[in-house]
Amino acid sequence: MSEAGLDPRRQQWSAGSYDTHARFVSDLAGGVVDWLAPKAGERILDVGCGDGVLTAELRDRGVDVVGVDSSEDFVNAAKARGLDARLMDGEALDFGPEFDAVFSNAALHWMPKADAVVSGIARALKPGGRFVAEFGGHGNVAAIVTAMRAIGQRRGGDLSLATPWYFPAPQTYQALLEDHGFIVRRIALIPRPVVLKTGIEGWLMLFRKPFFAQFGSDARKALDEAIELLRPALCDADGNWTADYVRLRVEAVKP
């Protein structure tokens, strides 16, 4: 699709911008990879593989790994790492029961049709296969969302653009998995404040540009207002910004 044809309300991804402003996402994935405990020779599906950094780590452990993502730019970046990366919507996974495990890090909160996602994951797993994921949980970036909603209300904007994510509570997500036949081995909500090395503006422009773009010529003013609202809560006396992350981590098994 040409740049002119892109929907300005939809999140767009750039592998370069992501590497600059959000590399912490893969850098902090050690815990969920430990829960996955990948073994050489296993066939694993990485849902929302992004630019393939974690997918490549799995491959280097001897895993037969397939990565899928809905961003063409990300898929191209993953392919450039020599990975089997495919352009596919996580809400419409097209696999039969061929994987020993399905893995996902920091992606499922971008897929609000959670029932469709879990259904596709269940279809992709062999009997006895495991699903291990980490993504935004209840309370994730609550201060950031509140600030954007305040700006949206003040300026008469579309508040839904401030909260495009799916951030479930543990009991909610466990019930969804169990509805699809999974046995949940463990699930946890993990507070994880993250220092933003490039500041809050870079984060807002990477992850919520559509929210600010709706204000047209006033987009910069709306951004500045949001930053000032967030400063008392997320910026320390030395000017360091911290995002109020809360992650949901889960391990479940398909009988």
Residue, then its C-alpha position, 0 to 999 in steps of 0.5 A: m500500500s502506498e503511503a498516501g493510502l495508509d489509514p492515519r488512524r491505524q498504528q503504523w510500524s517502522a523497524g528503524s523507529y522501533d529499534t531507536h525508541a523501543r528496543f527495550v521490549s526485546d531486551l526485557a524478554g528474558g523472563v518470558v523466554d525462560w517460561l518458554a524454555p525452548k528446546a532444540g528441534e522444536r517447531i515454534l510459532d512466534v506471533g507478532c515477531g516484529d523485526g525478528v530479534l527474539t525470533a532469531e534468538l530462538r533459531d540460534r537455540g536450534v529451534d525450527v521457528v516461524g515468525v508472523d507479523s501484520s507489518e510488512d516493514f517488520v516482516n522484511a526486517a525479520k527476513a533480512r535476519g534470515l528468518d522464516a517470517r510471514l505477513m499474517d494477521g494474528e487475529a486470523l492465523d492460518f495454521g493447522p496443528e503443527f507447532d510444539a509451542v506458540f510464543s508471543n512477546a509484547a504483541l497480543h495487546w495490539m490484537p483486540k479480537a482476543d477470542a480470534v487470536v486464542s482460537g488461531i493459537a489453539r488450532a496451530l498447536k499440536p496436542g500437548g503443545r504449549f502457549v507462552a506469552e507476555f503482553g500488556g496487562h490490566g493497568n498497563v500505561a495507565a498514566i499515559v492513557t489517562a493523560m491522552r484521554a484528558i487531552g482528547q476530552r479537552r479538544g473534542g477528539d476521538l478517545s478510542l485512539a488513546t486506548p487501542w489496546y487489549f490489557p486484560a486482568p489475569q482472571t479474564y485471560q485465564a477464563l478466555l484460554e480455558d474457554h478454548g480448552f487450554i489448561v493454564r499452568r501459571i499466569a502473573l501480572i508483573p509491574r515493570p516500570v521501564v526507563l525510556k532512554t529516548g524520552i516520553e515524546g519518542w514513545l508517544m510518537l512511536f506508539r500513539k501517533p494516530f491519537f495526536a494526528q487527529f488534531g491536525s495543525d494542533a497535533r504538536k500542541a496536543l503532544d506538548e500538553a500530554i507531556e506536561l500532564l505526564r511530567p509530574a508522574l513519570c519524569d524524575a528530577d533529573g529529567n529521566w522518563t519512566a513508562d508505567y508498564v504492567r505485563l501479563r505473562v502466561e503459560a498454558v497447555k493444549p491437552 
